[in-house]
Amino acid sequence: MTEERYKKTEFVAWIGIAGNIALLVLQGLVGYVAHSKALIADALHSASAAAGSIAILIGSRSGKRSLDDHRYARGKTESVAAMTVAVLLLVIGIEVGITSGQAIYYGVDEPPNQLAFIVVILSIIAKEVMFRYKYRLGKQLSSQTLMMNAWEHRSDVYSSIAAFIGVGGALLGHSLGNDLFYYLDPAAGLFISLLVVRKGYRLIQQSIHNTLGRILHQEDTAELLETVQRVKGVIAVDELRPREHGHYVIVDMKISVNPKITVQEGHDIAKIVKHTLMKRFIHVSDVFIHVNPYDAGYPYKNAETEADDYPTLLH
């Protein structure tokens, strides 16, 4: 991962955090004052989006550190923090759902204030803007994490649309003199709280998944393998194990080189492999390489051959 990528990723994460916290405060305050269950639930959904942006920020900063003794603990620390946030989302989401259900059960006497409807519209616009900005930059940086987080903003838009229907329907009922429309607001609040609980549950699953360190599928490693095989001096790739840790990838590998070259020359080949992978694949945070002497009857160079002319199966 390059320094430029870190800066852009952190900047986008801060945009997401600031934007969603601003929406959280605005929606929460107005929802409380305007007596809108839907807007309060949508505020909680904004909080979950802010948590996602915080996870990206933590992952980006974790990727900067290259302490070999803790290379796998970095992603796990991030996952534990994400799991804590997810549990809070579950608890608060269930609480908001219960409150909305009680409002439906005991009856609703009045619709929300018109200010709630204005805030819902502003929320939809703000979330759509954040989605388009993050998705465009994610494609530019080839960052699956940013693009996935961008789609989280799109799901946030759906949450605000549900609030729009709930608050707008209740206000419409007030204009028509139909009290039954008042129930649309707490009904929307109940629906959004279910979205939040679902999001918290998925975040817990993802955190457990990341804590275990997922090995990438074969199709995901094919390009990594091809790149290593094309590095001059690499005769064979004995083992390649890229693992996801949080929002980045750590690669462990074993390569075979000409047994007649010096230790320094083998070390130089490993450095070239590491530099090539981290430069070409910006999601690769670190590469750890074990160098083996190749021993399979390969016609190695003669002693008279130049030491820096490393033979490989491809060159």
Secondary structure, DSSP 8 states (H G I E B T S, - for coil): --HHHHHHHHHHHHHHHHHHHHHHHHHHHHHHHTT-HHHHHHHHHHHHHHHHHHHHHHHHHHHH---GGGTTHHHHHHHHHHHHHHHHHHHHHHHHHHHHHHHHHH---S---HHHHHHHHHHHHHHHHHHHHHHHHHHHHT-HHHHHHHHHHHHHHHHHHHHHHHHHHHHHHHHHT-GGGGGHHHHHHHHHHHHHHHHHHHHHHHHHHHHH-EE--HHHHHHHHHHHHTSTT--EEEEEEEEEETTEEEEEEEEEE-TTS-HHHHHHHHHHHHHHHHHH-TTEEEEEEEEEE--SS-----TTS-TT----S--
